[in-house]
Every structure is written in C-alpha cells, then in structure tokens.
C-alpha cells in the first residue's frame, strides 16, 4: 500500500495536477496505510 502511495506521488510529479477523485482515492490509501501501521504496532507489542 505504501508503494501505491509513492507511485501516486511520483505520478503527480511527472504528470502534473490530477483530478479531485484521484486525491480522494490517494487519501483513502493513506488512511488505510495508517490503520495497517497502527494495527501492526499494537499487535507486535503483545
């Protein structure tokens, strides 16, 4: 998922400004990444 976010960032740098729906999808990916990270951290502490 982190690679997908990085690819979107690279695509934005290369192609320019995307439409609003691309920002919404990227935001949902970012939220997913944060949730996965938080869950993994809490699971590893046990």
N, C-alpha and C positions, 0 to 999 in steps of 0.2 A: 504494500500500500504506500509505503514511503517512496518507493521508486516511481509510482504513478504520480505522486505529488511533485516529485523532482522533474519528471518528464513534462508535466504541465507547465512548470516554471520555465523550463528550457524552451518549450513551445511558445510561451508568451514572449520570451526574449527574442526568439527568431522571427515569429510571425506577427508580432505586434499585439494590440489590444483585442481580446476575444469578446464575444457577446456575453450578456449578463448570465445566461444559463450555464455557460462554462465556469463562471465564478461560483455559481450555486453548487455545481457538481464538485468543483475543487474544494469548496468549503465543507461539503458533506464528507469528502475523503479525509480532509484534515480532522474533522470531528471523529471519524472512525479511527484514525491513527492514534489520536489522543486516548480514546476509550480502550483500544487494544493495549497501548502502553501502560495505562493505569491498571488495567486488569492483570496484565503480566507482572507488574511490580508487586501488586498485592498478593498474587498467587505465589510468587517466589519467596516472599517473606515468611510464609508459613512453615 
